[in-house]
Amino acid sequence: MQRNPYLYILAMASVTYLIRVLPLTLIRKEIKNRTIRSFLYYVPYVTLAVMTFPASVQATNSPISGWAALLVGAALAWFGKSLFVVAVAACSSVFLLELFLR
């Protein structure tokens, strides 16, 4: 049986379109419920975290160095360091740990 890739692309496009358009068409009024507003406020942050954290741990040769970089970066960010400092420190910790873990 020959599979048509255009059919799959059309199905994906229509599902993606419906997911984005349905909330705009069904919800016309301002959302006043505190719980729903709070949930919607945190959705972008949670989505970014779900995509970023596993990748930062699994991108290295050793999960130990990935976790160390994550902890170093999180600690420096918590104390208000700049993005450049956080990135350099996390990369340096991975480099040093990978160097010693061989």
Backbone as CSV, one residue per row, in Angstrom:
resi,resn,N_x,N_y,N_z,CA_x,CA_y,CA_z,C_x,C_y,C_z
1,MET,0.834,-1.173,0.000,0.000,0.000,0.000,0.889,1.250,0.000
2,GLN,0.650,2.129,-0.935,1.405,3.384,-1.073,0.837,4.421,-0.109
3,ARG,1.728,5.042,0.673,1.296,6.075,1.615,1.547,7.432,1.010
4,ASN,0.574,8.303,1.180,0.661,9.643,0.623,1.126,10.615,1.711
5,PRO,2.349,11.147,1.591,2.831,12.058,2.642,2.035,13.361,2.703
6,TYR,1.440,13.759,1.605,0.652,14.996,1.599,-0.602,14.859,2.465
7,LEU,-1.132,13.659,2.547,-2.288,13.417,3.405,-1.902,13.602,4.875
8,TYR,-0.730,13.110,5.247,-0.253,13.273,6.615,0.030,14.746,6.929
9,ILE,0.619,15.449,5.998,0.897,16.873,6.192,-0.399,17.650,6.337
10,LEU,-1.398,17.330,5.532,-2.701,17.983,5.623,-3.363,17.701,6.971
11,ALA,-3.277,16.456,7.442,-3.859,16.118,8.742,-3.159,16.870,9.860
12,MET,-1.822,16.930,9.819,-1.078,17.670,10.836,-1.411,19.149,10.811
13,ALA,-1.493,19.725,9.628,-1.788,21.150,9.508,-3.179,21.461,10.048
14,SER,-4.148,20.618,9.742,-5.516,20.882,10.207,-5.632,20.736,11.721
15,VAL,-4.979,19.748,12.297,-5.023,19.591,13.757,-4.342,20.779,14.437
16,THR,-3.172,21.189,13.929,-2.470,22.330,14.500,-3.310,23.599,14.373
17,TYR,-3.944,23.771,13.231,-4.782,24.956,13.018,-5.965,24.961,13.976
18,LEU,-6.600,23.815,14.158,-7.751,23.747,15.061,-7.358,24.040,16.504
19,ILE,-6.199,23.533,16.918,-5.753,23.772,18.289,-5.530,25.261,18.527
20,ARG,-5.086,25.976,17.525,-4.804,27.404,17.700,-6.033,28.284,17.491
21,VAL,-6.952,27.862,16.651,-8.097,28.705,16.311,-9.279,28.493,17.252
22,LEU,-9.498,27.290,17.728,-10.661,27.021,18.573,-10.710,27.889,19.829
23,PRO,-9.619,28.045,20.576,-9.729,28.935,21.745,-10.067,30.376,21.368
24,LEU,-9.567,30.836,20.222,-9.873,32.211,19.811,-11.334,32.384,19.430
25,THR,-11.927,31.356,18.868,-13.318,31.476,18.438,-14.311,31.140,19.551
26,LEU,-13.924,30.251,20.480,-14.864,29.845,21.519,-14.851,30.770,22.736
27,ILE,-13.704,31.368,23.012,-13.592,32.229,24.188,-13.516,33.673,23.714
28,ARG,-14.628,34.365,23.791,-14.699,35.761,23.329,-14.525,36.757,24.473
29,LYS,-14.963,36.381,25.676,-14.908,37.305,26.799,-13.574,37.186,27.533
30,GLU,-13.311,38.178,28.374,-12.119,38.121,29.213,-12.296,37.027,30.261
31,ILE,-11.234,36.277,30.508,-11.276,35.216,31.511,-11.095,35.849,32.886
32,LYS,-12.090,35.662,33.750,-12.052,36.306,35.061,-11.760,35.327,36.188
33,ASN,-11.788,34.048,35.905,-11.507,33.049,36.918,-10.019,33.109,37.284
34,ARG,-9.723,33.266,38.586,-8.325,33.404,39.028,-7.517,32.150,38.752
35,THR,-8.106,30.988,38.936,-7.386,29.733,38.744,-6.981,29.554,37.288
36,ILE,-7.894,29.797,36.378,-7.595,29.646,34.955,-6.586,30.694,34.505
37,ARG,-6.729,31.911,34.982,-5.762,32.964,34.613,-4.362,32.630,35.127
38,SER,-4.283,32.120,36.345,-2.993,31.728,36.900,-2.395,30.570,36.098
39,PHE,-3.219,29.601,35.746,-2.753,28.470,34.934,-2.222,28.955,33.587
40,LEU,-2.957,29.812,32.923,-2.538,30.313,31.611,-1.296,31.199,31.705
41,TYR,-1.099,31.854,32.834,0.084,32.697,33.011,1.361,31.852,33.023
42,TYR,1.299,30.681,33.642,2.492,29.854,33.798,2.732,28.864,32.656
43,VAL,1.839,28.729,31.723,2.000,27.766,30.628,3.284,27.991,29.816
44,PRO,3.639,29.213,29.395,4.877,29.363,28.623,6.127,28.977,29.408
45,TYR,6.170,29.283,30.697,7.335,28.944,31.510,7.469,27.440,31.680
46,VAL,6.368,26.775,31.915,6.395,25.323,32.079,6.793,24.648,30.774
47,THR,6.274,25.141,29.663,6.623,24.559,28.374,8.108,24.703,28.097
48,LEU,8.667,25.859,28.358,10.100,26.066,28.169,10.906,25.158,29.089
49,ALA,10.487,25.012,30.327,11.207,24.160,31.270,11.157,22.692,30.841
50,VAL,10.010,22.247,30.378,9.869,20.853,29.950,10.748,20.554,28.747
51,MET,10.943,21.526,27.885,11.804,21.307,26.716,13.279,21.473,27.051
52,THR,13.616,22.341,27.988,15.004,22.686,28.252,15.691,21.747,29.232
53,PHE,15.070,21.424,30.348,15.748,20.657,31.387,16.203,19.279,30.927
54,PRO,15.365,18.457,30.300,15.874,17.149,29.853,16.992,17.268,28.817
55,ALA,16.902,18.248,27.947,17.933,18.412,26.927,19.250,18.836,27.543
56,SER,19.217,19.666,28.576,20.469,20.108,29.191,21.160,18.967,29.920
57,VAL,20.410,18.028,30.441,21.019,16.898,31.140,21.504,15.842,30.152
58,GLN,20.784,15.614,29.077,21.111,14.549,28.139,22.062,14.981,27.030
59,ALA,22.406,16.251,26.938,23.257,16.725,25.848,24.732,16.453,26.089
60,THR,25.091,16.057,27.287,26.489,15.819,27.612,26.784,14.327,27.546
61,ASN,28.077,13.984,27.643,28.467,12.570,27.628,28.079,11.864,28.913
62,SER,28.058,12.599,30.001,27.723,12.028,31.300,26.562,12.815,31.904
63,PRO,25.563,12.122,32.427,24.463,12.845,33.079,24.935,13.636,34.305
64,ILE,26.030,13.214,34.900,26.549,13.935,36.071,26.963,15.347,35.684
65,SER,27.670,15.473,34.570,28.091,16.807,34.142,26.898,17.652,33.696
66,GLY,25.888,17.022,33.117,24.683,17.757,32.749,23.947,18.295,33.957
67,TRP,23.812,17.470,34.983,23.160,17.917,36.211,23.971,18.998,36.910
68,ALA,25.307,18.834,36.887,26.155,19.849,37.515,25.993,21.197,36.811
69,ALA,25.977,21.177,35.484,25.796,22.421,34.735,24.429,23.034,35.027
70,LEU,23.420,22.205,35.128,22.084,22.699,35.444,22.050,23.347,36.820
71,LEU,22.682,22.719,37.796,22.696,23.270,39.149,23.525,24.555,39.225
72,VAL,24.677,24.561,38.554,25.508,25.772,38.544,24.754,26.925,37.882
73,GLY,24.153,26.648,36.741,23.408,27.694,36.032,22.216,28.195,36.818
74,ALA,21.490,27.270,37.453,20.320,27.674,38.243,20.739,28.503,39.454
75,ALA,21.841,28.108,40.095,22.304,28.852,41.274,22.756,30.258,40.885
76,LEU,23.514,30.370,39.798,23.972,31.693,39.383,22.804,32.575,38.924
77,ALA,21.848,31.978,38.233,20.673,32.748,37.806,19.847,33.188,39.014
78,TRP,19.763,32.332,40.029,19.011,32.666,41.232,19.608,33.890,41.932
79,PHE,20.946,33.985,41.882,21.618,35.113,42.532,21.746,36.323,41.612
80,GLY,21.078,36.306,40.475,20.965,37.490,39.637,22.108,37.735,38.682
81,LYS,22.890,36.728,38.374,23.982,36.917,37.416,23.414,37.041,36.005
82,SER,24.203,37.607,35.100,23.732,37.825,33.731,23.683,36.503,32.965
83,LEU,22.979,36.516,31.870,22.850,35.313,31.050,24.205,34.852,30.539
84,PHE,25.071,35.797,30.198,26.402,35.443,29.708,27.204,34.711,30.787
85,VAL,27.168,35.223,32.009,27.899,34.590,33.112,27.346,33.200,33.390
86,VAL,26.034,33.060,33.383,25.405,31.768,33.627,25.805,30.769,32.545
87,ALA,25.764,31.185,31.284,26.106,30.279,30.184,27.570,29.871,30.231
88,VAL,28.464,30.819,30.491,29.895,30.501,30.554,30.185,29.567,31.723
89,ALA,29.584,29.806,32.855,29.817,28.952,34.023,29.278,27.538,33.798
90,ALA,28.108,27.422,33.197,27.537,26.103,32.934,28.390,25.337,31.924
91,CYS,28.812,26.006,30.874,29.670,25.359,29.871,31.016,24.977,30.472
92,SER,31.554,25.821,31.308,32.836,25.526,31.949,32.721,24.333,32.888
93,SER,31.628,24.262,33.619,31.456,23.125,34.530,31.332,21.820,33.750
94,VAL,30.635,21.842,32.631,30.546,20.634,31.799,31.924,20.268,31.258
95,PHE,32.646,21.253,30.763,33.974,20.990,30.204,34.896,20.375,31.254
96,LEU,34.939,20.963,32.442,35.831,20.458,33.477,35.420,19.076,33.971
97,LEU,34.150,18.864,34.175,33.707,17.555,34.632,33.927,16.469,33.572
98,GLU,33.679,16.798,32.313,33.915,15.822,31.245,35.406,15.524,31.125
99,LEU,36.231,16.506,31.399,37.672,16.318,31.342,38.131,15.361,32.443
100,PHE,37.569,15.508,33.651,37.980,14.666,34.779,37.239,13.346,34.851
101,LEU,36.096,13.215,34.223,35.319,11.974,34.298,35.730,10.922,33.273
102,ARG,36.663,11.253,32.417,37.092,10.272,31.403,37.777,9.099,31.992
